[in-house]
Amino acid sequence: MGRELLTQGAEGRVYAAQWLGRPVIIKHRFPKQYRHPDLDNFITHERMKAEARALTRCRTFGIKTPIVYDVNLEKNEMILEKIADGLTVRNYIYQAVNRNLSMDSSVMLCMAERIGKVLAKMHSNNIIHGDLTTSNMLLIPPYDSSEIILIDFGLSSVDERVEDKAVDLYVLERAILSTHPSTEKFVAHILSVYGNRGESAINVIRRLDEVRLRGRKKLCFG
């Protein structure tokens, strides 16, 4: 099976390949040399199983994610559906800026609304992503009306705690504001839409204020 390396990060490598006649993405986690081999295997396998569960759980509740085709714990590999013509929300925002669209235009606020709704749905089913960024959200043509497809659940968990959901949102908020300029209204709309999805979502938004305060203190005092 020929492979094309797409990305390499701290956790592993991502390849494009063919598997049983279909285009796929292969996520390979490589060993961490600083950990004891037995501990490393345990952590790697638990994270792989958690990622597969989160992806499958999302699809069960109608949240778009890549299909998990296979998990090979011996090779530390997961084979996933390749999303044809996928565009990250990160690159969509860059393209919108190049099109001279302001971040509070109707097109961009529509995108923010779709993000807010899918995240509220994910959290209402107690799925914590763990690494929410605009790079981990995909769109398919037509991009301006595409549903959000969530990817890269390598740090995910299933947890009903309000704190974990608020941290998820904080990570996304910081990622957007630090990556994309003049996105305050865009982020505010994401959170407004999220908070309108019921009492549990309101509680998460309230907790987000506490998480922000802790984040500011950490930046100030190290």
DASULCOR-V638919 format. One record per helix or strand of 3 or more residues. SS is the DSSP state (@ for helix, = for strand). FROM is the first residue (numbers start at 1). TO is the last residue. If there is no record, write none. Layout:
ss from to
SS FROM TO
SS FROM TO
This chain:
ss from to
= 3 8
= 12 19
= 22 29
@ 37 60
= 68 72
= 77 81
@ 89 98
@ 106 124
@ 134 136
= 137 139
@ 143 145
@ 162 179
@ 184 195
@ 199 221
